[in-house]
Amino acid sequence: MPMLHPSGGLGYHLRAWRHRRLWAPFHAVVAQWLAGWQPAARRLVLVGPSAGYALPRAFLAGFTRIHVLEPDPVARWLLTRRFAGMPLTFDAGRWFARPHGAAELAARHADAAFLFCNLLGQELVGQPRGHDRARWLTALAQALQGRPWASWHELVSTGTCPGVTSAAGWYGPACLEDVLVLFWPQGGELALIDHATFGMMPAWPRQYALWRLSPARWHVIEWLPAPQG
Ligand SMILES: C[S@@+](CC[C@H](N)C(=O)[O-])C[C@H]1O[C@@H](n2cnc3c(N)ncnc32)[C@H](O)[C@@H]1O
């Protein structure tokens, strides 16, 4: 793992420490999402949790084994300290970014629930040159069909200050513009980075929140838990 990879590494931990108060409201939203997600599986696979900054101990306590895919060695070390005594096992997980990575993940962990911790909209460690995120996400959805899984991930990020900072409730199929209007009802020009995750599992209900990453940077996050049947 390069120590300065864009989706993790030392820079991420420094940011997490520096902006811990700024991130706290978003972490409270993640805690609420997780409190409402109760898969029947007793084993959990956490994918990309970093040091677990957004993960409440109470949520993890419900599992008898927690398998972590996280390429950042500093994150793995911090996670072990943060959740001392919890049944954690680790895997650097670079293989997960390959075209058949999600199928391999589902096959390796037949009786587990999967939680993708804000990495589906990120550059992944180990992703091959020419990685096609849309195709890779389609393969992920197919591989996890009928399995308990959930993800929070970026839809877009921007430097434009939102007019509204929270969006309660569940949302059905929408277009990206409808989601943006939840937070920027004032309209106008919005320069943004598209994280190419919009449109996953279009029939599933989902929730949205803002993560203020830094004083002048906002990420629109989608919470997408598989409906339990
Ligand atoms: C934006 S950070 C996640 C943030 C973290 N979940 C949080 O809430 O603070 C993305 C994480 O994905 C991890 N990651 C990158 N490539 C990965 C891969 N191939 N498999 C698993 N995790 C990966 C990075 O090391 C990083 O910790």
PDBQT file of the ligand as one rigid body, heavy atoms in Angstrom, charges set to zero:
ROOT
HETATM    1  C1  LIG A 301     -12.221   7.027   1.929  1.00  0.00    +0.000 C 
HETATM    2  S1  LIG A 301     -11.342   5.770   2.709  1.00  0.00    +0.000 S 
HETATM    3  C2  LIG A 301     -12.569   5.042   3.774  1.00  0.00    +0.000 C 
HETATM    4  C3  LIG A 301     -12.931   5.833   4.851  1.00  0.00    +0.000 C 
HETATM    5  C4  LIG A 301     -13.400   5.110   6.080  1.00  0.00    +0.000 C 
HETATM    6  N1  LIG A 301     -14.324   4.040   5.784  1.00  0.00    +0.000 N 
HETATM    7  C5  LIG A 301     -13.996   6.138   6.951  1.00  0.00    +0.000 C 
HETATM    8  O1  LIG A 301     -15.206   6.135   7.067  1.00  0.00    +0.000 OA
HETATM    9  O2  LIG A 301     -13.260   6.956   7.497  1.00  0.00    +0.000 OA
HETATM   10  C6  LIG A 301     -11.245   4.420   1.564  1.00  0.00    +0.000 C 
HETATM   11  C7  LIG A 301     -10.590   3.211   2.185  1.00  0.00    +0.000 C 
HETATM   12  O3  LIG A 301     -10.593   2.161   1.210  1.00  0.00    +0.000 OA
HETATM   13  C8  LIG A 301      -9.387   1.451   1.354  1.00  0.00    +0.000 C 
HETATM   14  N2  LIG A 301      -9.132   0.693   0.120  1.00  0.00    +0.000 N 
HETATM   15  C9  LIG A 301      -8.552   1.112  -1.020  1.00  0.00    +0.000 A 
HETATM   16  N3  LIG A 301      -8.430   0.091  -1.899  1.00  0.00    +0.000 NA
HETATM   17  C10 LIG A 301      -8.980  -0.995  -1.299  1.00  0.00    +0.000 A 
HETATM   18  C11 LIG A 301      -9.131  -2.356  -1.690  1.00  0.00    +0.000 A 
HETATM   19  N4  LIG A 301      -8.682  -2.799  -2.875  1.00  0.00    +0.000 N 
HETATM   20  N5  LIG A 301      -9.730  -3.224  -0.832  1.00  0.00    +0.000 NA
HETATM   21  C12 LIG A 301     -10.157  -2.781   0.393  1.00  0.00    +0.000 A 
HETATM   22  N6  LIG A 301     -10.032  -1.491   0.823  1.00  0.00    +0.000 NA
HETATM   23  C13 LIG A 301      -9.437  -0.617  -0.010  1.00  0.00    +0.000 A 
HETATM   24  C14 LIG A 301      -8.359   2.544   1.623  1.00  0.00    +0.000 C 
HETATM   25  O4  LIG A 301      -7.170   2.038   2.196  1.00  0.00    +0.000 OA
HETATM   26  C15 LIG A 301      -9.126   3.453   2.567  1.00  0.00    +0.000 C 
HETATM   27  O5  LIG A 301      -8.947   3.097   3.912  1.00  0.00    +0.000 OA
ENDROOT
TORSDOF 0
